[in-house]
Amino acid sequence: MSSIFRLDRRAFMRNAGATAIAGATGGLVGGTSPAAAQSSASIPRLPNGKYDFDTPYNRVGTDCSRWDSPALRYPEGVFKYGMGVASMDFECAPCITEALQERVQHHNWGYLSTTEPLRDGILKWNGERHGLDLDPASIVISDGVYPGIIAALRSFVPIGNKVLLTTPAYSGFYSMARAARVDTVDSPMLYRNGRYEIDWDDLESKMTADVRATIVCNPQNPTGNVWTEEELLRLGRLALEHKVVVLADEIHSDVIRAGHKYTPFASLPDEAVVNNSVSFNAVSKTFNLAAMKNAYYYSRSPTLLARVNQYHRAELSTLGVVANTAAYRDGAEWFDQANAYMDDNHTLVENYVKQHMPDVGYTRNEGTFMTFLDFSKVMERIGAEAMAASHGNDTAEEYFRDWLTHQSGVYLNPGSSYGSGGEGHMRMNVASSRRVLREACEAMAAAVRDV
Ligand SMILES: Cc1ncc(COP(=O)(O)O)c(C=O)c1O
């Protein structure tokens, strides 16, 4: 791609999307080119010792999928707020930028020799934060959770057999299953007293002989559930009984709200259950390093681990390893502050929705920086089902995504991509500066108020 095209495209992004926010927020774009904004050294802390999550950090025109992809989807310029894709808007932990700056001083990019410092960081982070005592030999560094789970599905689920998902479930699980050429079966969760719960009878009835694996997402994307030890044990025992391997996707494990606790599947007090599982994690959700292509998986069972490894080959990048290593080694304080900020953001959205959007259903999150809002009443009022058919959208939720972007500028992810139970819902990302979040809420409220 020529540099001229890139510049033009960035100018287009700014015009199509977030210049509107710049005006509204008093300078998200503010005339400064994204490149100039990015080139400044990592931000110092504020005088009170805190990192600054309040000042909106301009990502527009940096080829980021959260802000730039919707701008391309709506070239007419209605898009303003990228509140979908699960990446944070914050400027990253300074220790990451510093480590990268140091590495780029050396101008040679031949093959990487070792990932040992990263492995040490994984052991320390999981040990100190989550009480997980991992055997270093059981940890496999990967270039993403996707490649790890795809390898596991290839290994455990013969083509034409199935992986079981408790739904609504992360849309990526369906893509992973497609990539591994295996089928999926949904077990829709029950919604009881404002919380999503596993429908145990349904789940067990779906563990048929052709179901060979299940993905347990903890914390759960998109509902925000943080599963208790009791729930995980019950699920693990059912899986063991029915010869279903548990793939524990714990990529959101650090983003836990106050009052909740993440229980690593590998720490459950039942050896047989643990030995029937492989866990997948990454530094990327904790420190917003998704494009640095790095993750890891481990299992207490050498047999299961070896079977996944047969189908897995990590293609690691030096800069990715540098960034991920620095984050786990030196980024704890940044993350703790970011997590507390996002927790308060959840509260902001909860209060705002309850006060100003009475027709929108809110579920209190226990973890993740996503929230799953129920717009079914609004969708019914605008006739989203019928409109989807006439507008060429596959689902009512996809029509509603477009409707909401046109009415409010806010882009959310349609619930229909998360399997059964996602009907009427939209997934919203709260990992933004509070100003952007509040403006997005206000814009949505104004759009749905009068329909
Ligand atoms: C539950 C879950 N698993 C996996 C991923 C993607 O992981 P990776 O980017 O490491 O492939 C995401 C990204 O949002 C996710 O939410």
The ligand as an ORCA input file, in Angstrom:
! r2SCAN-3c Opt
* xyz 0 1
  C     -13.083    -14.451     24.825
  C     -12.067    -14.061     23.792
  N     -11.215    -14.984     23.321
  C     -10.283    -14.670     22.390
  C     -10.196    -13.384     21.874
  C      -9.179    -13.080     20.810
  O      -7.924    -13.484     21.221
  P      -6.633    -13.255     20.320
  O      -6.682    -11.847     19.823
  O      -5.482    -13.501     21.255
  O      -6.652    -14.281     19.237
  C     -11.078    -12.387     22.331
  C     -11.027    -11.027     21.793
  O     -11.874    -10.196     22.022
  C     -12.023    -12.749     23.327
  O     -12.887    -11.844     23.827
*
